[in-house]
Amino acid sequence: MKNTFLVFLCLFSFSFACSNNDKLISPDHATPIMLSLDSLKLSDSAIAALNVDDFLISDTVAEFQLTVRCMLLDNGASIQTVQVSLAKSGTETAISTAFLDLLQSQQDTLIYEGSLPVLLPRTDIGLYTIYAFAESAEETFSQSIQRQIQLFKNNAVPHIDTVMFSADTIRVDSPPYSDILFVMASVSDPDGLSDIAQVEAIFEPFTFEMFDDGNVVEHGDKFYGDGVYTRGFSVDSSNTSGLRTFLFRAIDSSGDTSQVKTGSFYIQSKN
């Protein structure tokens, strides 16, 4: 059985006044006007977030339905469709779209309702936006109205397993007086490697992004997606001899951070 999850979120796009209880009358080819967008939870209680782990159909995929309700002004426009979509905030690609049915008419308002099915990886969490608009039979469109919902999961933090350097000692005390050092961090996450958003190498006060993109030329990373993140650094004879220490950490899609692991190498320079 598919789970149905209903979130109560109400957004009024504008206010209007009618004196003497006069019904608003619209000219021909009226434009639909959206008044509110609601997403209803069971018992109509109000929430703004949803835990996708409550709706898992496998270890990696969640499936649920949002029951969406829209209120429109009954201004004489002949409503053809009311459409709602869900997209990750900041993107233009809808992951789900549905059409609502007329539920009831109340005084000067029309209420439409329907289900918006959602199927997504459990790690694809964050802020999402529900969009809604209406189209009349005369092909005029209402304004778009929107509401946001936060999708989250039960989270397990990532872990830095090991850190490595391409050399324990790098010598720049003889020609050509420079070399490339590669730093590597092997990372794991109980939620899967796809949940890792970023791995960083810190040489205080600087922070450098590491890569697991299989780009040997630019980053020195040999294999894409194997959990070993790499970054190359140019070392020349302007550096003084001595021990250098990096700090490493991983950050997942929920913003949780791994433990900090340290690693050191030695520079042998003519200075």
C-alpha positions as CSV (number, residue, x, y, z in Angstrom):
1,M,0.0,0.0,0.0
2,K,1.3,3.4,-0.9
3,N,1.7,5.8,1.9
4,T,-0.1,9.0,1.7
5,F,1.4,11.9,3.5
6,L,-0.3,15.2,3.8
7,V,1.3,18.4,4.9
8,F,-0.7,21.5,5.8
9,L,1.0,24.6,4.3
10,C,-1.0,27.6,3.4
11,L,0.1,30.5,1.3
12,F,-2.3,33.4,0.5
13,S,-1.1,35.2,-2.6
14,F,-3.3,38.3,-2.2
15,S,-6.2,39.6,-0.3
16,F,-9.4,41.1,-1.6
17,A,-12.5,42.8,-0.2
18,C,-16.1,42.6,-1.2
19,S,-18.5,45.1,0.1
20,N,-22.2,44.3,0.8
21,N,-21.5,40.6,0.1
22,D,-21.4,41.3,-3.6
23,K,-20.2,38.4,-5.7
24,L,-17.2,39.3,-7.8
25,I,-18.1,39.3,-11.5
26,S,-15.4,38.8,-14.2
27,P,-15.6,39.8,-17.9
28,D,-15.4,37.2,-20.6
29,H,-12.1,35.2,-20.9
30,A,-11.3,35.8,-17.3
31,T,-7.9,34.8,-16.0
32,P,-7.9,32.2,-13.2
33,I,-6.7,33.6,-9.8
34,M,-5.0,31.3,-7.3
35,L,-5.7,32.1,-3.7
36,S,-3.8,29.4,-1.8
37,L,-1.8,26.3,-2.1
38,D,-2.2,23.7,0.7
39,S,-0.7,20.3,1.2
40,L,-2.6,18.5,3.9
41,K,-1.3,16.1,6.5
42,L,-3.5,13.5,8.2
43,S,-5.9,15.3,10.6
44,D,-4.9,18.6,8.9
45,S,-2.0,19.2,11.3
46,A,0.7,21.5,10.1
47,I,4.2,20.4,9.2
48,A,6.9,21.7,6.8
49,A,9.2,18.7,6.7
50,L,9.0,15.0,5.9
51,N,11.3,12.1,6.8
52,V,11.8,10.0,3.6
53,D,12.9,7.0,5.7
54,D,9.3,6.6,6.9
55,F,8.4,5.7,3.3
56,L,11.1,3.4,2.1
57,I,10.2,0.7,-0.5
58,S,13.8,-0.5,-0.5
59,D,17.1,0.3,1.2
60,T,17.7,3.2,-1.2
61,V,14.4,4.4,-2.5
62,A,11.4,6.2,-0.9
63,E,7.9,6.5,-2.3
64,F,5.0,8.6,-1.0
65,Q,2.2,10.8,-2.0
66,L,1.5,14.4,-1.2
67,T,-2.2,15.3,-1.2
68,V,-2.4,18.8,-2.5
69,R,-5.3,21.3,-2.3
70,C,-5.6,24.6,-4.1
71,M,-8.1,27.3,-3.7
72,L,-9.1,29.6,-6.6
73,L,-11.3,32.6,-6.8
74,D,-14.6,31.9,-8.6
75,N,-14.4,34.9,-10.9
76,G,-16.2,33.4,-13.8
77,A,-13.1,31.9,-15.5
78,S,-13.8,28.5,-16.9
79,I,-11.1,26.4,-15.2
80,Q,-9.8,23.7,-17.6
81,T,-6.9,22.3,-15.4
82,V,-5.1,22.9,-12.1
83,Q,-1.6,21.5,-12.3
84,V,0.9,21.0,-9.5
85,S,4.6,20.0,-9.7
86,L,7.4,19.2,-7.2
87,A,11.0,20.2,-7.9
88,K,14.1,20.5,-5.8
89,S,14.5,24.2,-4.8
90,G,16.9,26.1,-7.1
91,T,16.2,23.8,-10.1
92,E,13.7,23.9,-12.9
93,T,13.3,20.1,-13.4
94,A,10.1,18.7,-11.9
95,I,10.4,15.2,-10.4
96,S,6.6,14.8,-10.2
97,T,3.5,16.5,-11.8
98,A,-0.2,15.9,-11.3
99,F,-3.6,17.5,-12.1
100,L,-6.1,18.3,-9.4
101,D,-9.8,17.6,-9.4
102,L,-12.6,19.9,-8.4
103,L,-13.5,19.0,-4.8
104,Q,-16.1,21.6,-3.9
105,S,-17.4,25.2,-4.5
106,Q,-17.8,27.5,-1.6
107,Q,-19.2,31.0,-2.1
108,D,-16.6,32.8,-4.2
109,T,-14.0,30.1,-4.1
110,L,-13.3,26.8,-5.9
111,I,-11.4,24.0,-4.1
112,Y,-9.3,21.6,-6.1
113,E,-7.5,18.5,-4.7
114,G,-5.4,15.6,-5.8
115,S,-2.4,13.4,-5.1
116,L,1.2,14.2,-6.1
117,P,3.2,11.0,-6.3
118,V,6.9,11.1,-5.3
119,L,9.6,8.5,-6.0
120,L,13.2,9.4,-5.2
121,P,16.5,8.1,-3.8
122,R,16.6,8.4,0.0
123,T,19.8,10.4,-0.2
124,D,18.2,13.0,-2.5
125,I,17.1,15.1,0.4
126,G,16.9,18.9,0.9
127,L,14.5,21.7,0.3
128,Y,11.8,21.1,-2.3
129,T,9.2,23.4,-3.8
130,I,5.6,22.6,-4.8
131,Y,4.3,24.7,-7.7
132,A,0.7,25.2,-8.8
133,F,-1.1,27.1,-11.5
134,A,-4.5,27.0,-13.3
135,E,-5.4,27.2,-16.9
136,S,-8.8,28.3,-18.3
137,A,-10.7,26.8,-21.3
138,E,-9.7,30.1,-23.1
139,E,-6.0,29.3,-22.5
140,T,-5.4,32.0,-20.0
141,F,-3.2,31.2,-17.0
142,S,-3.2,32.1,-13.4
143,Q,-0.2,33.2,-11.5
144,S,2.1,30.5,-10.2
145,I,1.9,29.9,-6.5
146,Q,4.4,27.9,-4.5
147,R,5.1,26.3,-1.2
148,Q,8.3,24.7,0.2
149,I,8.8,21.4,2.1
150,Q,12.0,20.0,3.6
151,L,12.8,16.4,2.9
152,F,15.3,14.7,5.3
153,K,16.4,11.2,6.4
154,N,17.7,9.4,9.4
155,N,21.4,10.1,9.0
156,A,24.6,8.2,9.6
157,V,27.7,10.4,9.5
158,P,30.6,9.7,7.0
159,H,33.9,8.4,8.1
160,I,37.5,9.0,7.0
161,D,39.0,5.5,6.9
162,T,42.6,6.2,6.0
163,V,44.8,9.1,4.6
164,M,47.8,8.7,2.4
165,F,50.4,10.7,0.6
166,S,52.2,9.9,-2.7
167,A,55.5,10.1,-0.7
168,D,56.3,10.3,3.0
169,T,59.2,12.6,2.1
170,I,59.3,14.9,-0.9
171,R,62.7,16.3,-1.9
172,V,63.0,19.7,-3.6
173,D,66.7,20.3,-2.6
174,S,68.0,19.4,-6.1
175,P,67.0,20.2,-9.7
176,P,64.3,20.7,-10.8
177,Y,63.6,21.9,-7.3
178,S,59.9,21.1,-7.5
179,D,57.6,18.1,-7.4
180,I,53.9,17.2,-7.2
181,L,52.6,15.7,-4.0
182,F,49.2,13.9,-4.0
183,V,47.2,13.6,-0.9
184,M,44.5,10.9,-0.6
185,A,41.6,10.1,1.7
186,S,39.6,6.9,1.7
187,V,36.1,7.7,2.8
188,S,33.0,5.6,3.7
189,D,29.4,6.3,4.6
190,P,26.8,3.9,6.0
191,D,24.3,5.6,3.7
192,G,26.4,4.9,0.6
193,L,29.2,6.8,-1.2
194,S,26.5,8.8,-3.1
195,D,25.6,10.5,0.2
196,I,29.1,12.1,0.5
197,A,28.8,15.7,-0.7
198,Q,32.4,16.9,-0.2
199,V,35.8,15.8,1.2
200,E,38.3,18.5,2.3
201,A,42.0,18.6,2.9
202,I,42.9,21.4,5.3
203,F,46.3,23.0,5.6
204,E,45.6,25.7,8.0
205,P,44.4,28.3,7.3
206,F,43.5,27.0,3.9
207,T,40.8,24.4,2.9
208,F,41.0,22.5,-0.4
209,E,38.3,20.4,-2.0
210,M,39.3,16.8,-2.9
211,F,38.0,14.8,-5.8
212,D,36.8,11.3,-6.7
213,D,36.2,12.0,-10.3
214,G,38.7,9.8,-12.0
215,N,40.5,12.8,-13.5
216,V,44.2,11.8,-13.3
217,V,45.4,14.9,-15.3
218,E,43.8,17.6,-13.2
219,H,43.4,16.0,-9.8
220,G,45.5,12.8,-9.7
221,D,42.4,10.7,-9.0
222,K,42.7,7.3,-10.7
223,F,39.2,5.8,-10.3
224,Y,35.8,7.5,-10.4
225,G,33.5,6.8,-7.4
226,D,35.7,4.4,-5.5
227,G,35.6,6.4,-2.3
228,V,39.3,7.5,-2.6
229,Y,39.4,11.3,-2.8
230,T,42.6,12.9,-4.2
231,R,44.2,16.3,-4.5
232,G,47.6,17.3,-6.0
233,F,49.9,20.0,-4.6
234,S,52.9,21.6,-6.2
235,V,55.9,21.8,-3.8
236,D,59.0,23.7,-4.7
237,S,62.3,24.7,-3.0
238,S,60.8,27.9,-1.6
239,N,59.4,25.7,1.1
240,T,61.6,25.2,4.1
241,S,62.5,21.7,5.3
242,G,60.2,20.3,7.9
243,L,57.1,18.3,8.7
244,R,53.8,19.3,7.2
245,T,50.4,18.2,8.5
246,F,47.0,18.1,6.7
247,L,43.6,17.6,8.4
248,F,40.9,15.7,6.5
249,R,37.1,15.6,6.8
250,A,34.1,14.5,4.9
251,I,30.6,16.2,4.7
252,D,27.5,14.3,3.7
253,S,24.3,15.5,2.0
254,S,22.7,16.3,5.4
255,G,25.5,18.6,6.3
256,D,26.9,16.2,8.9
257,T,30.7,16.0,9.2
258,S,33.0,13.0,9.8
259,Q,35.7,12.9,12.4
260,V,38.9,14.9,11.5
261,K,41.8,12.7,10.6
262,T,45.4,14.0,10.4
263,G,48.3,13.0,8.1
264,S,51.8,14.3,7.7
265,F,54.7,14.3,5.2
266,Y,58.2,15.7,5.3
267,I,59.7,18.3,2.9
268,Q,63.4,18.1,2.3
269,S,64.4,21.5,0.8
270,K,67.7,23.3,0.3
271,N,66.3,26.1,2.6
